[in-house]
Amino acid sequence: MHLTNGTTRLTARNRSLLRDAALALGCAALFGLLATLVTGQWRPLVRFDQEWIGELHTYAREHRMWTASVQTLSDIGATVTMRTLLGIAAGWLWLIGARVLAGWVAAQALVGWGAQWALKLAFGRSRPSFPDPVSHVGGPAFPSGHAMASAITCAVLVGLLWYRVRRRGRTAACLVAAATVLTIGWTRIALGVHWPSDVLAGWLAAGIVLGTVTAVIQLWRPGALARDVRRVNWRTRPRVQRVVVSSGHSPRAAAPPEEFPGTPSGRPDETVR
C-alpha cells in the first residue's frame, strides 16, 4: 500500500499494531490451552504423543544411517545456530544505520531465549524416556527450544527479505522458511527427545514472542521500523539506481512505491539519518 498522507500512514500503523497484537494474543491463548492439556494429562493428547514417539523411535533404532542424518539436521538447526544468524543480521543492520530494526532483531533473539527457559522451568515436563535412546538431551522438554528458535529466526529473516524481493521471491522465502521450521521440529520428535506437543508449543511460543516484541517496539517508536526498512532498501539498492534517483530522471522506475511507502521521491526520509 502506498502511504501518501498522515491519516493513511496512521491507519497503516494501527493495522500493523493490531496484527502484531492479534498474533501474540492468539498464540498465547492456544499455548495456554495446550499447556492446560499437557499438565492435566489429557488422555487423547498423551496417547497421541506416545504413539508418535514410539513408532519413530522404533524406526530410528532399526535404521542407524537414517538416524544419523536426522541428528545432523537437528544439529544444524540448533538454537545456537539460529541465534547466531539473528546476531549477524542485527550487527549488519546496526552497521548500515538501521538501529531500530537491528534492535528488533536482537530483541527477538534475546526475548526468545529468555522466554524459552522461563517456560521450560515453569512447566518442568520430562522428556521421553527409552531404555535404548538414540539421542541424549538434558533439561525440561516443554516447549521445544529448537522449534521455538527456528520459528523466530525464519520469521525474522523472511520479514527482512519481504520488501527486498518480489512476489515469487516472497513465496520462495516463505516456503523455505516453513520447510526449515517443520523439518527441525520433526527431527526433535524423530530423535525421541521431544513429544510432538513440545514442538507445537515451541511454535506457539515463537508467535507470542514475535508479536509481542514487534508490538512493543511499534508503541515505543511509532513508524521507526518502517523508516528503517526504507533505509535498508535505499542503502542496499545498486549504486546505478541511486544515481538515477538522485538525478531525478526516473525516480519511480528506480524505487517502486511499495518499497518506499510514504516518500513521494522514493527515497528514505531525509530527517532520519
Secondary structure, DSSP 4 states (H G I P E B T S, - for coil): ----SHHHHHHHHHHHHHHHHHHHHHHHHHHHHHHHHHHTT-HHHHHHHHHHHHHHHHHHHH-HHHHHHHHHHHHHT-HHHHHHHHHHHHHHHHHTT-HHHHHHHHHHHHHHHHHHHHHHHHH-PPPP--SS-S----S--SS-HHHHHHHHHHHHHHHHHTTTS-HHHHHHHHHHHHHHHHHHHHHHHHTTSS-HHHHHHHHHHHHHHHHHHHHHHHHHSTTHHHHHHHHHHHHTS-HHHHHHHHHTS-HHHHS-TTTSTT-TTSSPPTT--
